Amino acid sequence: MTYLLVFALAGCGAVEAVQNSKAFELLGLAPDDPCVVTKREGRRLAGSYLRQPAADDGSDLFFVTGQTSRKSLPRNLVFYDQTLRRIRPQEDGTLDGARRSVATPIAGLGAKGQLPAAYTMRYRAEGIDYDGPVVVGQSPTGFEIPTTGRVVYAGQVQLTLTTSPTDTAPVTTVKMAAFTADIGYGSQQAQFTVDASAAGLPFEGVQWTRLGLCGTRVTSSGQGQVFFTQKDGGRQIPFQTGRAVTPIRALLESSQFASADPGGAPDSFGGTFIIAGDAGTLSGVFIATQPEREENTDPL
């Protein structure tokens, strides 16, 4: 089996190191949001957005900030190229705002009318219409993030698989699955696992290891190793095409969200990801509203 090149860089400088390397160009990894912990602190909105132009198949994945309304729902959202203001909840649960923005809740992810929440977000910037999944919630302060031990979050993920056969039109399948995120605070690494065994997809799950921690975030930042898992326990490079090195674009951006108890450790987690190759694309949006367990203190 041919294995995907692995980056084992540590610390916030990993982003620049990867982006300046030749391997970065070979794998086609998009620039990731740099790790600047200070601007993430405070009980503002935090999250991630998988933005897709309505007119083509491109996509961007980036960190999101913002502020909440008195109803504890998004009031504005700050993307890297645009700030969407005056976002207001409607009776059907959607959010309407400036720049033709509309956020529609994603069923099965999070509690209705509460943060953290997952939406399909549509808006316009410089005459271009965009959409895609966004996850937002209240960001913890830096001192609320543990420095030792581990926590495992368990929740639901919406998967969107688009395959690109050579002789037919692309086929898109949307399914719900389960996921776990094992976060090691001492090691500053995390593992993300999807169990898609009941989803009827051409793989049993997804395993993503060596993700990095950056303050409240859990992010790929050009690091990590991602595989599709099979029924026989084997692991396969996503969308493998037989090349000596299968080029894929694999990015994950996620956040831990603040507890309702001031000073308490984060009690929810969510984000988005994309894995794209020649033969297809798998994207996901996920939320876990309670840690599965917190007693595991073994190193990750």
C-alpha positions in Angstrom: 0.0 0.0 0.0 1.2 3.5 -0.8 1.1 5.8 2.3 0.2 9.4 2.4 3.1 11.7 3.3 2.9 12.6 7.1 3.9 15.9 8.6 4.9 15.6 12.3 5.6 19.2 12.9 4.9 20.6 16.4 3.8 24.0 17.6 2.1 27.0 15.8 5.1 27.4 13.4 4.0 24.2 11.7 1.7 26.1 9.3 4.4 28.3 7.8 6.9 25.4 7.6 4.5 23.3 5.7 3.3 26.0 3.4 6.9 26.8 2.3 7.8 23.2 1.6 7.7 21.4 -1.7 5.6 18.6 -0.2 2.9 21.2 0.5 2.7 21.8 -3.3 2.7 18.1 -4.1 -0.2 17.3 -1.8 -2.2 20.4 -2.7 -2.9 21.4 0.9 -4.6 24.8 1.1 -3.3 27.5 3.4 -4.6 26.9 7.0 -5.4 29.6 9.5 -2.3 30.4 11.6 -2.2 29.6 15.3 -2.6 32.9 17.1 -3.9 32.0 20.5 -4.4 35.5 21.9 -7.0 36.5 19.4 -9.1 33.3 20.2 -9.5 34.0 23.9 -12.7 35.4 25.5 -16.3 34.3 25.3 -16.9 35.3 21.7 -18.2 33.1 19.0 -15.7 30.7 17.5 -16.1 28.0 14.9 -15.3 26.9 11.3 -16.8 27.3 7.9 -16.4 25.1 4.8 -17.2 27.7 2.1 -18.1 26.5 -1.4 -18.7 28.8 -4.4 -22.2 28.1 -5.8 -20.8 28.2 -9.4 -18.0 25.7 -9.2 -16.5 22.8 -7.1 -13.9 24.8 -5.2 -13.9 25.2 -1.4 -12.1 27.0 1.4 -12.0 26.0 5.1 -11.3 28.6 7.7 -11.7 29.7 11.3 -14.8 31.9 12.2 -15.3 34.4 15.0 -18.3 36.6 15.9 -20.6 37.9 18.6 -23.9 36.6 20.0 -27.2 38.3 20.4 -29.3 38.6 23.6 -30.9 35.3 22.6 -27.5 33.6 22.7 -27.5 33.1 18.9 -25.1 34.5 16.3 -25.5 38.3 15.9 -22.6 38.7 13.5 -20.0 36.3 12.0 -16.5 37.3 10.8 -15.0 35.4 7.9 -11.6 36.2 6.5 -13.1 38.2 3.6 -16.4 39.4 5.0 -18.3 40.3 8.1 -21.9 39.4 8.2 -23.9 41.7 10.6 -27.4 42.0 11.9 -28.1 38.3 11.8 -31.6 37.7 13.2 -33.4 34.4 14.1 -36.6 33.7 12.2 -39.6 31.6 13.5 -38.6 28.6 11.5 -35.1 28.5 13.1 -33.2 30.1 10.1 -31.0 33.1 10.6 -31.2 36.0 8.1 -28.5 38.7 7.9 -26.6 41.2 5.7 -25.0 40.3 2.3 -28.0 38.0 1.4 -26.9 35.7 4.2 -29.2 32.9 5.3 -28.2 30.2 7.8 -30.4 27.1 7.9 -30.0 24.7 10.9 -28.6 21.2 10.0 -31.0 18.6 11.5 -29.5 16.2 13.9 -26.5 18.4 15.0 -26.8 20.3 18.3 -29.9 21.3 20.2 -32.4 23.5 18.5 -32.1 27.2 19.3 -28.9 26.7 21.3 -25.1 27.1 20.8 -23.0 25.3 19.6 -25.0 25.0 16.4 -24.4 23.8 12.8 -25.9 25.6 9.9 -25.8 25.6 6.1 -24.6 29.2 5.5 -25.2 31.1 2.3 -23.9 34.6 1.6 -22.5 36.9 -1.1 -19.1 38.5 -1.3 -17.8 40.6 -4.2 -20.6 39.4 -6.4 -20.0 35.7 -5.7 -22.6 33.5 -3.9 -21.2 31.0 -1.4 -22.6 28.3 0.8 -21.5 25.4 3.0 -21.6 24.1 6.5 -20.7 26.3 9.5 -20.3 25.4 13.2 -20.3 28.1 15.8 -20.3 28.2 19.6 -19.1 30.2 22.6 -15.3 30.2 22.8 -13.7 29.3 26.1 -11.0 31.6 27.6 -7.4 30.3 27.5 -7.3 29.4 31.2 -10.3 27.1 30.8 -8.4 24.8 28.5 -6.7 22.0 30.5 -3.0 21.5 30.2 -2.8 17.8 31.2 -5.0 14.7 30.7 -7.3 13.7 27.9 -11.0 14.1 27.0 -13.1 12.2 24.5 -16.0 13.8 22.8 -18.7 11.7 21.0 -21.3 13.1 18.7 -22.9 13.1 15.2 -21.4 14.0 11.9 -23.1 14.7 8.6 -21.0 13.3 5.8 -21.3 14.4 2.1 -19.6 12.1 -0.3 -19.2 13.1 -4.0 -17.7 10.5 -6.3 -16.4 11.4 -9.7 -16.6 8.4 -12.1 -14.8 8.9 -15.4 -17.8 7.9 -17.5 -20.8 9.3 -15.6 -21.8 12.5 -13.9 -20.7 13.0 -10.2 -22.9 11.3 -7.6 -23.5 13.0 -4.2 -24.6 11.1 -1.1 -25.4 12.7 2.3 -25.5 10.5 5.4 -25.3 10.8 9.2 -22.7 8.9 11.1 -21.0 8.9 14.6 -17.7 10.4 15.5 -15.3 10.6 18.4 -12.5 13.1 19.1 -9.8 12.1 21.5 -7.9 15.2 22.6 -4.7 14.9 24.5 -4.0 18.2 26.4 -0.5 17.2 27.5 0.7 15.9 24.2 -1.0 18.7 22.3 -2.3 16.1 19.8 -5.7 14.8 18.9 -7.3 11.9 16.9 -10.6 12.2 15.0 -12.5 9.0 14.2 -15.7 8.5 12.2 -17.8 5.3 12.5 -19.8 5.1 9.2 -20.5 1.4 9.4 -24.3 2.0 9.4 -24.3 4.7 6.7 -24.0 2.5 3.6 -20.9 4.2 2.2 -18.0 2.5 0.4 -15.9 2.6 3.6 -16.5 1.7 7.3 -15.1 5.0 8.7 -12.4 7.7 8.7 -9.3 7.8 10.9 -7.4 11.1 11.3 -4.4 11.1 13.6 -1.8 13.6 14.8 -4.1 16.6 14.7 -2.7 19.6 16.6 -4.1 21.8 19.4 -3.9 25.6 19.2 -5.6 27.2 22.2 -9.2 26.3 21.9 -8.8 24.8 18.4 -8.2 21.3 17.1 -6.9 21.6 13.5 -4.9 19.8 10.8 -2.7 22.8 10.0 -0.9 20.7 7.4 -0.3 17.9 9.9 -1.7 14.5 10.4 -2.5 11.3 8.6 -5.9 10.4 7.3 -7.3 7.0 6.1 -10.5 5.4 5.1 -11.0 2.2 7.2 -12.6 -1.0 5.7 -14.6 -3.9 7.1 -11.6 -6.1 7.3 -9.8 -3.6 9.5 -7.6 -2.4 6.7 -6.7 1.2 6.0 -6.8 2.9 2.6 -5.7 6.3 1.3 -8.8 8.3 0.5 -9.7 8.2 -3.2 -6.6 6.2 -4.1 -6.0 6.3 -7.8 -2.9 4.2 -8.2 -0.4 7.0 -8.4 2.9 6.6 -6.6 1.8 9.3 -4.2 -2.0 9.9 -4.2 -2.5 13.6 -4.1 -5.3 14.6 -1.7 -6.4 17.8 0.0 -7.2 17.0 3.7 -8.1 19.9 6.1 -9.9 19.9 9.4 -10.9 22.9 11.5 -12.7 22.6 14.8 -13.2 24.2 18.2 -13.9 23.3 21.8 -16.8 25.4 23.2 -17.3 27.0 26.6 -19.1 25.3 29.5 -22.2 27.0 30.9 -20.3 27.1 34.3 -17.8 30.0 34.4 -14.3 28.7 34.7 -15.3 25.1 33.8 -13.5 23.0 31.2 -15.1 23.0 27.7 -18.1 20.7 27.5 -18.8 20.7 23.7 -16.9 20.4 20.5 -17.5 20.8 16.7 -16.2 21.7 13.3 -15.9 20.9 9.7 -13.5 19.0 7.4 -12.8 18.2 3.8 -10.9 15.3 2.1 -10.6 15.8 -1.7 -8.9 13.8 -4.4 -9.1 13.0 -8.1 -11.8 10.4 -7.6 -14.0 12.2 -5.1 -14.6 14.4 -2.1 -15.7 13.7 1.4 -16.8 16.6 3.6 -18.2 16.6 7.1 -19.8 18.9 9.7 -19.9 17.6 13.3 -21.0 18.5 16.9 -20.6 16.8 20.3 -22.5 18.5 23.1 -21.1 16.5 26.0 -17.7 14.8 26.6 -18.0 11.0 26.5 -15.5 10.7 29.4 -12.9 12.8 31.1 -11.2 10.3 33.4 -8.6 9.1 30.9 -5.3 10.7 31.8 -3.0 8.4 29.8 -0.9 10.1 27.2 -2.4 10.1 23.7 
